[in-house]
Amino acid sequence: MWTAKPLKTDEPDPFGRNPVRNDGEMLIAESSKCPSCASNIFYQPEVQGMVCRNCGNIYNPSTLEKTGALGCSMERDYSGDNDISDEDRKRHEIVCSSCGATVIADENMMSTMCAFCGSPALITQRMTREFKPDYIVPFKIDKKTAENNMKQWLKTRKLTRRGFKTENRLTRMVPVYVPFWILDSGVNTDMYGIGKRYRGERTEVFSVRAKANYYVKGVPFDASLRIANKLMEAIEPYDYSEMVKFDNKYLQGFYADKYDQRPTEIMDRFIKRLDRISLEMTDSIAAKYDVYEPSLEKSFTWMSDLSVKYCLLPVWFMTVEFDGRKYQYAVNGQTGEASGQAPTADAVDKLDSIRRFARSKWRWVPVSAAAILPFIIGLIAFSRNLEPVFYYSFLVLGLIEILLIAFLVTMFVALKIADRASQEIHKTVDVVNDYDKAPGMDAYLDKAHRTNLTVDDYLFRLEMDRDDKEEREEKHLPFEQY
């Protein structure tokens, strides 16, 4: 992380916070500019430098000297402002008036439904900006194979609603080349936690700090705002040995989406996913202790030697319309890996409704009524008024109190059963019916570089077991604070 230092009023500040004096004249810099293209530059903690979102160059925050660049700027200018090429003039855009999705097709191809939402409300128009990917992984499996893979995947879903898996619920699959940024990077992660070792009646408690350094290669990030990131991660990985330079012939008979986000705009996604990959090393750290508790909120990851390529990857899309909602599914057009989400059964939803009621403020209504009624009944009894209205009121209120108590006991037992049943069901349903997990470190670790994991710990507390009144006392030792 870049650490802020006291401002020196006699030096220019790249953030524009201090004025620069020159011969008595005060100049205020509203924003820092890229020395290469004059666009605004912004500080990105992930790369520890000022990043230009136009040309991709990275600069030192203090001196504005170039310290690196995003790999995408080395191959093409992805600003999209260039003139449309002759090849692109032969293509057209198919725009969905329902969800706003836009896909690219050749001049001989028309669509009858949206690839993303399944709507038939489509409009064909001319290209508005150049379509220029650098690489492409061609489709390898056909439509029939993709549909069969999806049907087999749906059979593995548990406790889905009745009628969801019937074939008439499945709309036709659509082949789309999805835009991806392919990331190669060095990864550096600091991880923290608490480790414990048992030594007879004594427990040693350590403050643990681990450093992980490794390289990843070919981590894909979809660049389309219309597609769920988890869905695209769930159908990974791709075999990049079949990746080739982009050629127009690969688009014939298929649709292609245009990117919506540049690499510098999804830097936080890069970091979050690499951070998840780094946390897979937690097991190696925990092996050194009897008990290890990671402090995930303190984990920090940053990148180095960053390189990005723009590539189109093949995906078969399918939309399932059920109970007024559309569920999106995808099949890897190269490997056939399928994934998506499935709706849970009505019984699970009802259990969740009971659990929500048990935790809402309305649960106190019957409890309050059952607590107040005995006082009213007591007042009537002590009044010793023998008029019929008081007599019948006493009987009615007593009956209501008995029913309320029976209701509360029944509700308490039902809530306990529903709570436990719902928890047990969700342990299975939430895992099985949600998106499949994204590939981890094994799929993207660059074995051409060395992986380093160092673990440092500091003993800062001893927990002693005793037989006297104080069963445990804590003895604090000096330790380094991070």
FENRALIN-V714388 format. One line per field, one symbol per residue. ss: DSSP state (2 for helix, 1 for strand, 0 for the rest). psi: psi as a letter, one per 40 degrees, with the letter a starting at -180 (. if undefined). Layout:
BEGIN
ss = ???
psi = ???
END
This chain:
BEGIN
ss = 00000000000000000001110011100000100000011111000011110000111000000111100222200000000002222011111100000111110000000000000001111100000000111000002222222222222000010000002221000111111111111111111111111110011111111111111111111100000022222200000222111002222000111000002222222222222222222222220000111102220111111111111111111111110011111111000001100001022222222222220000222222222222222222222000022222222222222222222222222222222222222222222200000000222210000001111111111111100000011111000000
psi = ihhiihhheeiiheefdiihhhfehhhhhdiiihedeeiiiihhddefihhhedeeihihddefiheaiiddeddihfdeeiihidddeeiihhhhedeeihihiieehiieihedeeiegihhiiidiihgidiihiidiidddddddddddddeiifiihedeideehiiihhhhhhihhhhiihhhhiiahihhhgbehhhhihhhihhhiiihfhihifheehhddddddeiiiheeehiihhddeeheiihiiiehideefddddddddddddeeedddddeeidhhhigdeehhhiiifhhhihihihhhihhhhhfeihhhiihhedeehiiaiiiiidddddddddddddeieeeedddddddddddddddddedfheidddddddddddddddddddddddddddddddddddddddddddddeiiiiiiadddehheeiihhhhhhihheihhhhieadhdhihhhiiihh.
END
